Amino acid sequence: MAPGGDALGTKALRFVAYLVASFLLLPAGIARVCADEFKTPAISAARVEWRAALDEFRSEISTQPAVASAFTFSGQRRLPPFDPRSTPALVQLNAVTSQIFTGIGRSAVPVLLPFDVAAFLDAQLNGAPASVSVSRYQADFRPAELFDAGPAGYDAMFSLEPGAGDGMPQRIFAKPVEVQISGSILTYDINDPLGGRGEPVKALAAQFPDLRRFIREGYLRYAFTRFGVPYVVSIACLDSVALAQRLACREAYPVAERFLKALHVAGGQPSRPRNDIPAGIAERPAERSSDFTYRPSGDIITRNGSRNPGGHADFTAYAQIRFPLEKAPAFAHSQFYASRRSSDKPLAPEESVGGYTSYPWQDNFCEARSFSVGQCPGGYGHQGQDIRPAPCPPHSDGADRCDPNHKAVVAVRDGVLIRSLKQQAATLQINTGNEHMRFRYMHMNPASLDADGVLNGRRVEEGEKIGVVSNYLDHPNGTTRHLHFDVQVFTRDGWLWVNPYVTLISAYERLIHGRGREIGPEIAPPPAMSQTLPEDAVHPDTKEGSEN
């Protein structure tokens, strides 16, 4: 065989596999008949059992007769279930809890929170002073750091301080433990071979018969179904030894289980019944761009010896979003591999990005990383896509002077921000009648984000500036100047990363008002790794994977 024949043969097989995958990965009824076609996601809608939720709420408050007598459980007859007059007890409940959890009545699913409504109202009836902390009614969890409710359901975040909670074991982790809960009427139907796994929790079996406990994508998770709705409680942790600055999952178990035991029906309101949303063909501009090109989804740069066997071809535009950078042109490429046309060398953090500011774009979801990502063929990889703005022209002075340190990053949709003080990631959550998604932005400077109020619960509008492209990873100049952007969708296993590449292509086409052109996978040998490769390229800082 001629020199290089094995490598060429391998690449040829990969190319054939890509063509086959482009037809086989789509759900029945949707065929990718040409390279220019993208699809929309398939989404299942739950049938909510509101009568069961009301029965549970009635049972929970029955221990306080004075409280129970204040609620009306008999609604007007001959009204559709989604008419508030048919469920007056829920209207009354929302009026009480909305004082603490703003907008709770917007949730289309029963809201389960670690909040004891009966104890709270009983205390109010008995003249409890306003100074009493709400933590008293929340199993010692601090007041909610985030609560967002909408047509798709709700999401909330609470935390437990070190030493808080009667009977809790001592832990080494010295910071508050953040606990998230999501309940959603919508679940995304992704191809997920790892989905549905987990172990039962004997101590919680009576309260949650179908409860599954498992660790996935950097989170300890507890998934269960109640009232026909999927709920997931999660805590970011590492399955490793406990340290003062790093939460081990074994120390998260008792916190999560305390949270689960404290859950009560706290609100929500029936909506019109939803139908499942089948996959379809995504809209794209009719007019062609004169220069925008991109390589296929799943065509990533791979490494010799990597446990990553390759990329994940996914032709789904998960949402119609605005592009996350304010202005075009922009370029999607690997953040640490230089272009294949320049000897495939890795890019050092201080190196100019000029070699990356050209078309075609290239996918780098599932690129070699140590993060657990279920959608990646080897189970590990990069969680999103790296994007760079165009470099400033050599001579840009005057009033319109280009500043490479002020390339704006914007909200891709109307939504609510999820970010605690000092965190390196900012997440934008979308909750609408047909979407429940999260978009995460990384490598902006945390001090600047704090100063600009990019914090939990802030609502932003599509196109609103939330930061600037930077190079922060644990410290300034910790990585190259780029934006890491990723997408999570809600599933029965909770929030999971999916390939954002096609979603970004679709968004960019709308920004430039022109359809791009796909060019085939490049037949080239795998790149070599430089001895000067930054350590975080292969063993990145855990914060990228642990923040949500």
VOFIGU-24452 format. One record per residue (C-alpha): x, y, z. Coordinates in steps of 0.25 Angstrom, whole numbers, plus 5000, padded with zeros to 4 digits. Layout:
REM residues N
XYZ...
This chain:
REM residues 548
500050005000500550144997501050225008499850295015498950195009498350155023498150295027497450325014496550195015496150235029495750375024494950315013494250225022493950345031493350415019492450305015492050285030491650435030490850425017490050305023489850375037489250495030488150405026488050305038488150405050486750475046485450435052484450355044483750435034484950545032486050515022487150605020487050605005488150705003489350765010488550905011487450845020487350865035486250805044485550865056485550775069484450675072483850715086482850625094481750695103481350635116479850625120479850685134478950625144478450745151477450675160478550595166479350715169478050775176477850655184479350655188479250795192477950775200478650655208479850745211479050855217478050765224478950765236478650905239477050915239477051065240477951075228477150965220475851035223476351165215476451095202475251055192475450925185474150925178474150995165473051045156472550935147472450925132473751005131475050955123476150905133477051025128476051125133476451185146475051175152475151025151476251015161476051135171476951065181478151085172477751225169477751245184479151175186479751255175479351385182480051335195481351285189481551385178481951485189483151395190483251335177482951435167482151395155481851255161480451245154481151255140481651115142480851015133481250895142481050885157482150955164482950865174483850945184484450915198483451015203482450975214481151055210480351005222481451035233481651175226480151215226479951155240481051245245480451365238479051335245479751325258480451465257481851425253482751545251483151585237484551575241484551425242485351365230484751295219485751185222484951145234483951085224484951035214485650925222486751025225487051055210487351195207486351285200486251245185487351305177486651285165485151255161484651255147483251205143482651205129481851135119482851015118482950995134483851055144485251055149485851095163487151095170487351085185488551075194488951015207490051075216491150995222490650945236489150985233488050875234487750795247488350655246489250685233490550615233491750705234492450725220493850775216493250865204493351005210492351075201490851075200490250955192489351005181488250915177487350925165486050875162485250875148483950835144483550835130482350805121483250795110484450695108485350685096485350555088486850545086487650415082488150385096488650245098489050275113487650325116486750265127487850195135488050215150487850145163486650155173486750225186486150135197485950245207485150325197484350205190483050235197483050385194483650365180483350225174484050245161485250325166486550305159487850355165489050365155490250455152490350515138491050625131491650675144490350675152489750585163488350565158486950515164485950495153484450455156483050475150481950535158480550575153481050525139482150625139483650605138484450675150485950675152486750715164488150735162489450785168490750815161491850725167493050635164493050485166494450495174495050525187494450635196495150765196494850905203494750975189494150855182492850785184492950635184491650565179491650475192491550605200490450655191489550525194488950565207488750715202487950665190487150565198486850665209486350755198485450645192484850615205484450755207483650775194482250825194481250875184481451025184480651075171480451065157479251085148478650985137478851035123478250985110478650845106479950835098480250745086481550675083482350755073482950675062484250705055484150785043485050865033485650985039485451115031486651175025486951305016486651275001487751364996489151314996490251375003491451414994492551365004491951295016492351145016492451035027492850895028491850785032491350765046492150655053493450685044494350725056495850725057496250595064497550555071498350425071498250345084496950425088495850355095494950435086494650355073494050475066492950575065491450565067490750595054489450675058488650755047487650805057487450955058486950945073486351085073486251215064487251305071487951435069489451415067490251425080491251525075490651665072491351685058491751605046492751545041492951445052493651305051493451175058494651095059495451015070496051105081497351025082497650965068498151055058497551035044497850915036498550995026499551045036500250915040499050875049499850935061499150975074498851115077499551175090498651265099499551385095499551355080498851445070497551395065497751445051497851295045496451265051495751385045495351325032494251235026493951115025493451095039493750965046492950895057493750865070492650805079493150675084494650725082495650655091495350695106495150625119493650665121492550565121491650595109490650485106490450525092491950505088492250375082493350345093492450405104493450515106493750645099493550795097492150845102491950945091492551035080493651135080493351265073494251385069493951525065494651585053495951645056496151795056496651855042498151895043497752045043496452075050496552215056495552325059494152325064493852185058495152125064495151975065495451925079495751775080495451775095494051825093493351725083491951715089491351585093489751595093488551515097488151415087486651425091485751485102486051415114486551405129487951405133488551295142489851335148490351345163491451455167492851415162492451305153493151295140491851255132490651325129489351245125488151295117486951215120485751215110484351175115483251185105482051105100482851015091484251035096485051005109486551025107487851085112488951155105490251175112491351275110492751265115494151335116493551475119494251545131493451505144493751645150493151715138491951625138491751655153491851805151490851795140489851725148489851595139489251515151488251415155486751455151487151575142486251585130486851625116486351645103486851585090488051665085488351725098489751735101490251645113491751655112492951655102493751545096494951525105496051415109495651385124495851245129496151245144496851375141497051485130497851425118497551285123497051245109497051305095496051425092494751355088493351325092492951185097491451165094490651045097489250995097488550905107487150845105486250785116486050635116485550535125486950525130486950675132487850785125488750715114489750775105489450765090490250815078490050965076490750965062489550965053488751055062489851155061489951135046488451165045488651285054489751345046489051335033487951415038488951515043489651535029488351515022488951405013488951245013490351185015490951075006491350945012492650885007493050745009493850685020495350715019496250595016497450615024498350545034497950565049498750685055499950665064499950735078500950835081501850825094501350965097499850935097499250995109498850895120497350935120497250895105497150745109496950745124496250875125495850955138494650885144493851015145493551005130492750875132492250895146491551035145490251035138
